[in-house]
Amino acid sequence: MLTIDDLGILRDVTVLEDGHVDVSITPTYSGCPAMDAIRADVVRALADRGFSDVSVHLVLAPAWTTDWMSAVGRQKLLDYGIAPPHPRTGSAVEIALSVRCPQCGSPDSRELSRFSSTACKSLWVCTTCREPFDHFKAI
Amino acid sequence: MPSSVAPQASMTSAHGRPRHASSEAAQDDGSTRWKTCQYTLRLADDALVSAQRMGEWITAAPQLEEDVALGNIALDLLGQARALLSYAADLEGTGQDEDSLAYLRDERDFVNAQIFELANGDFGLTVARMLVTSTYQYALYSRLKDSTDATLSAVAAKAVKEVDYHRDHATQWVRRLGDGTEESHRRMQQGLEDVWPYVSELFESDDLVQSLAADGVAVDPAVLENPVRAHVDAVLAEATLERPESTVRHSGGRKGVHTEQLGYLLAEMQHLARSHPGASW
């Protein structure tokens, strides 16, 4: 299971002396519609483990980038069929890196659409095995 | 929607102060807090109105992929608008929240620049506007991320990466349509002609923003004009398009003066919240 910790969305968890749990999460994109569901899931997961006094708050700074995603998180995305993001180069020269097909491993792929099922992904197709796949964009 | 039914006494809402809460609304006391609130509302309304226009393309764009693209761009802008509206509500300190600011303000209380509210029209107009506004927002947020105001800085640092992608998307469309067929070129050029009279308003400055800029809180829109025009000109040249030579300059959005088209947009956006006050999912 891919966790919010793997994705770098979970920023901090603090347990205070009186048992209050404070959780900080950060959105991948400003308009990520999953934030409300994630917030509810955090509250539920903590309630299941006996923590009923919980606050979840959203932090924006420092801004999330795909570099917050762990190596384990990247591998889990790949296993699930989503091409993980490249490391961000920060280079002044724009270069397009090939995206490896998560199905057959071929680097011979092309972008079909710059946007896909969610804001954080683009839609690609593998030229070798012909399978379409999602790619988590590096930001 | 007609706004003339509002009581005359509260017509001072030219600064974006929500009229419906005028009795408790924060007054113009000249404080940095008040000015920051007004400035934040401008950025928020630009993003909110833009999100609403982009969202209108879903199921109506020229390609399925473009439905998805414009829908995702709208979502980014809506997320930016929510963060900014929430912050404006906090600064105002009269019990407003992002929803009341989005759904319960009247047309004259919106302080977006007029270019954002223009009806979508032809796809060429939408693309022309997206090129200008995303380039503007990119130039703005890449500077605002260094704001001395921690919240504006955080929102901008997040937004700049998103609008960079929007700008790239718009740039690709302008190249493709401008340097495409005779028909696509003609419609892309027409889109530019249609939005051009609204471009200069984006770079208008006033006392409020200049005073905030002096404190490092805001970015004076005047400094954005050269970088924005440089990028847009370069894209137009590549796309074999002509920069329009419009002498007409529409203005007034920052003072709550809008085109007829904003009223219709708000009527659609606000209808549910106003018809069913307090309704939630």
Boltz contact constraints between the chains, C-beta under 6 A:
constraints:
  - contact:
      token1: [A, 29]
      token2: [B, 76]
      max_distance: 6.0
  - contact:
      token1: [A, 30]
      token2: [B, 76]
      max_distance: 6.0
  - contact:
      token1: [A, 30]
      token2: [B, 79]
      max_distance: 6.0
  - contact:
      token1: [A, 30]
      token2: [B, 80]
      max_distance: 6.0
  - contact:
      token1: [A, 30]
      token2: [B, 158]
      max_distance: 6.0
  - contact:
      token1: [A, 31]
      token2: [B, 75]
      max_distance: 6.0
  - contact:
      token1: [A, 31]
      token2: [B, 76]
      max_distance: 6.0
  - contact:
      token1: [A, 31]
      token2: [B, 78]
      max_distance: 6.0
  - contact:
      token1: [A, 31]
      token2: [B, 79]
      max_distance: 6.0
  - contact:
      token1: [A, 60]
      token2: [B, 154]
      max_distance: 6.0
  - contact:
      token1: [A, 60]
      token2: [B, 158]
      max_distance: 6.0
  - contact:
      token1: [A, 61]
      token2: [B, 154]
      max_distance: 6.0
  - contact:
      token1: [A, 63]
      token2: [B, 157]
      max_distance: 6.0
  - contact:
      token1: [A, 63]
      token2: [B, 158]
      max_distance: 6.0
  - contact:
      token1: [A, 113]
      token2: [B, 65]
      max_distance: 6.0
  - contact:
      token1: [A, 114]
      token2: [B, 169]
      max_distance: 6.0
  - contact:
      token1: [A, 115]
      token2: [B, 68]
      max_distance: 6.0
  - contact:
      token1: [A, 115]
      token2: [B, 69]
      max_distance: 6.0
  - contact:
      token1: [A, 115]
      token2: [B, 72]
      max_distance: 6.0
  - contact:
      token1: [A, 119]
      token2: [B, 72]
      max_distance: 6.0
  - contact:
      token1: [A, 119]
      token2: [B, 75]
      max_distance: 6.0
  - contact:
      token1: [A, 139]
      token2: [B, 161]
      max_distance: 6.0
